[in-house]
Amino acid sequence: MSSLHELAHAKINLYLHVTGRREDGYHLLDSLAVFAGAADELELTRGAGRGGNVKLRVEGTFSPGLQGDHADNLIVRAGRLLCEHVGADVARHLPDVEIVLRKELPVASGIGGGSADAAAALRLLRDVWKLSIPRARLLMLATRLGADVPVCVEQLAARMEGIGEELSSAPRLPECGIMLVNCGQSVSTPQVFRARKPGFTPRADLPPRWDTLADMVRDLSMQTNDLQEAACAICPEIADVLATLQSAPGCRLARMSGSGATCYALFDSPAAARAAQAGVQRAKWWVWAGDLYRGGARLVPSAAPLHA
């Protein structure tokens, strides 16, 4: 079998409201997630053995941040989850696989890198193992790997609510460009939630579509990232990134994504975003500029099912 490839695109939270808190301590969110062209790449090859074992190797720019034992990596856990789903009798006949992760997105950076990798692994393993899993079931399984994983399975702009697992349609997005900047620092999501000011923000009122970037920026400007202030207090360089983006030629809106530390800026076009890139670049900063990713992901297996 020739190798199979999947791209795990960066997820960007255009706004993030903390709307409440469940009795179990998990925070309730309202966020609009989009995807950028920046991505990790997964390459899968089939091994000689059976049993559905997943061997992981990590390469790429940010691989040093993921060295060591990969047993608890979300990609490996995705394999175990699918084997658990199909049951031991089926799993023992599944071919072993090796996955090479080319890590080009910063680690623990608020753009869903690990979640996107896990989602891409679910798609790859479902296909190579010829598993027929309905969309709803696949998204439920994805939730067990993390609240950000379901939206990354489909890689389509979506509104995220609940703890992130409740997905609904996003407004139709206009053409635009986007720049992503990470200062090279990671921030702890639990620490950011603990440090944020108390209180909650109402659910955003969004239109069904934005015909122009000006329309989208107007509405997004009325929203917030409720974690941004706390993240900046923990990691002041995030504020430096935001100030640099806000002063970049052609920047229409700049904000932090997720719990940080990556920030984004919107531009009139991908060309405008790329034109501003050199002026934003700093030592140790990761900077990417280009287009939103609008392709989505296949949720229909490419071969006859082995298991229903």
N, C-alpha and C positions, 0 to 999 in steps of 0.2 A: 504494500500500500504506500503510495506517495504521501508525503506529509500534508497535514491540514493546517490552515492558518486562520486566525481570528484577530481582529483589532479590538482593543479595549480602550474606548475613547474617554477622554477626561470629561467628568460631569461638573457643571458649573451651577451653583445656586445663585440665580439673579437677585433673589431676596430670600430672607429666612426669618420668619416670625415664630417665636415661641408662644404658642397659644394657650397652653395649659400643662398640667402634669397629672399623670395617672397615679393611682394608689400604689402601684409597684415602683414608683420613682422615675419611670421613663417620662421624658418630656414630650408633649404633643407639639407638632410643627405644622407650618404652612409654608411651602416653598415652591418656587418655579425653577425646575431643573432643565438645563439645556446641555448639549454636548458640543465639544470643540473638535477640530481636526487633529489636535495633539492626541497621541495614543501610545499605549504599550502594545506589544505584539506577542501573541502566543503561537507557537508551532508545536504540533502534536505528531508523533510517530508511534506506530504500534509496536509493542515488544513481542518477545517470543512466548512469554508465559501467559497463564490464565489466572483469573481471580479478581480482575478489575482494579489492580494496584496502579497507583499513579506515582511516577517518579518525576521530581521537579528539578530543573536546573535553571539558574538565573544568570542572565547576562545583561549587558547594556550599561548605560551611563549611571543609573542609580542602583545597580546591582549590589554595591557594597553595603547599602542599607538593609539588604535582605539576605545576608550570608548566615551560615549556620544550619541548624536542623530545620528542615522544611516541613516536619510532620504536622505542624499546626497552621501552616500557610493555608489561606482560604482556597487556593487552587486544589491542594491535596484534600482539604475538607470537602470540597465540592464533589470530588470523586467518591469519597466515603459516603456522602449523603445520597448520591444516586444509587450506589450499591445497596444501601439500607432501604431505599425506596423500592427497588425491584425485588428485594429479598435474596436470601443466601443461595437458594437453588439456582436462580438466574445469574447472580453475581459471580458464582464460581466458574461460569463459562465465558465471562466477558474477558476480552484480551487486555493484558497489561499495556500501559502506555507510558511514554515519556513526553513530558511537556517542557519545552524551553520557553521561558519568559524573558523577553527582551524589555527590560525595565527602563523606559524613557520618560516616565512621569515621576516627579518627586514623590518620595515616600511620606505618608502621614501628613498630607498637605491640603486637605479640604477639597480635593477635586475627585474624590472617589476612586483613586487608583487601585487600591486593593479590592474594592467592591467591583469595579469594572473588570479586573482580572478574574475574579471569581465567576462573574456572569459570563465572561467569554469562555471560561473552562466548562461551565454548564452547557453552553451551546456546542462546544467541540465534543465533549464526552457523550452528550445525547446523540450526536450524529455518528460518531465512530462506533458507538455501542448499539446503534440502530434502535434507540428507545423511542417509543411513541408516548409522549407525555403532553397532555393538553396544556394550552397556554396558562389557564388558571392554576393548574397543579404545579407547573414549572415556577410560576411566580410565588406560590406558597412555599415551595422548597427553597427558593432564593431568599425568602424572608428569614429562614432559619440560619442563613449565613451572615445576615446583617441587614439592617433596615434600608441601606442604600443599594443593596444588590438587585432588588426587583426592577427599579427604574433603569439600571444598567443592563439588564437582560435585553430589553427592547432598544435601548440607545436612541430613544425618541424624546423630544421635549415633552415634559409632563408636569402636572401639578402634583406635589407630594404632600400628603397629610397623614394624620395619625402619628406614628413614630417614624414615618417615611414610607411605609408600605402601602398606604392607600393612594392609588394612582388614578388621575383623571386627565382629560385632555387639556393641553396648554392652549393659550391663545395662538392663533396663527401668527408666526413671526415674520417680520420684514427682512429684507436683505440687509446685511450689516457685516462688519468685521469685528474681531475680538482679539485682544491681547491678554495673555496670562503671564503673571510674574510671581515667582516664589523667591523669597529672600534667602533661602538656604537654611532656614530654621524650621523645626517642627514644634508644634504646640499640642498639648494634651487636650483632647476633646472633653474628658471629664473635668479637667482643671478649668477649662474655659466656662463650662456650664456652672461650676461652683462659683466662679468669680463674677458672673454676670449680675447686673442689678436685678432685684426681685421684681415680680410683676410680669404680666403677659400682654401680648400685642394681638389685636383682633385679626381675624382672617382677612386677607386682602380682597378687594373688590376688583376683579379683572374683566376686561371686555373679551368677546369671543375671538377678536383678531386685532392686530396692529398693522395698519397699511403702510406706515412709515416708521423709520427709526425714531423720529422726533416724538411720535405718538407713544412709542414704547418707553422711551426715556422719560417722558412726562409722567407716565403712570408708575414706572419703577422708582422714580425720584420720591414718590409719596410713600414708598415702602422702605423697609430697613433690613439690615442683617443684625438681629438682636444679639449676636455673639461678637460683633466686630469690636465694640468698645473694650470688652473684657480681654479679647485676644490681643489688642494693641497694648493694653496695660501689661500683659504677661510678656509680650514680645514687641517692644517699641519699633523694631525695624519694619513691622507691618505698616505702621503709620507712615514711615519713610517711603515705602512702596506706593501707598495710596497717594501721597503728595506728589510723587514723581509721575504717576499715571495721570493724575488730574491736570498736571501742567504739560502733558505731552500734546503736541499739535494734533488737533482733530479729535481728541478724547471727548465723548459725549456723556459718559457716566463711568465712574470707577467705584468699586466696592469689593469687599472681601467675600470669598466663596466659602460656604460651609463654616466650619469652626477654625479655618485658617490652616496654614499661613498664606496660601495662594490668593492673590487678588486678580480681578479682571477689569478690563476697560473695554467699552464699546466704541466703535468707529463707524463711519459711514459705509465703509467697504473693506474687504480683506486687504486691498492694496494700500488703503490709508493706514490700516493697522500695521502692516509690514513696513511702510515708510517711516513710521514713528519708532520702530523697534530699536534702531541703533542708538537713538537719543535716550532710551530708557535703560539700556544694558548697563549693569554695574558688575564689579568683581563679585563672584560667588552667587549672583542672582541668576536664576533660570528664567529665561524669557522666550515665549513662543507667541507668534502672531499669525493670523490667517482667518479662516472662515468657520462658521458653525458647521457641525456635522449634522446632516439631515437625512442620512441614508437608512437609519434603523438597522435592525438585525433580523435574520431569518428565524422564525419560530416554528417552522415546519420542517421535520426531518427530511434529509435528502435521499433517504433509502427506505426500503420496506422495514416495518417495525419488527424487532425481535421480541418485544414484550409490550403488552397493552396495559 
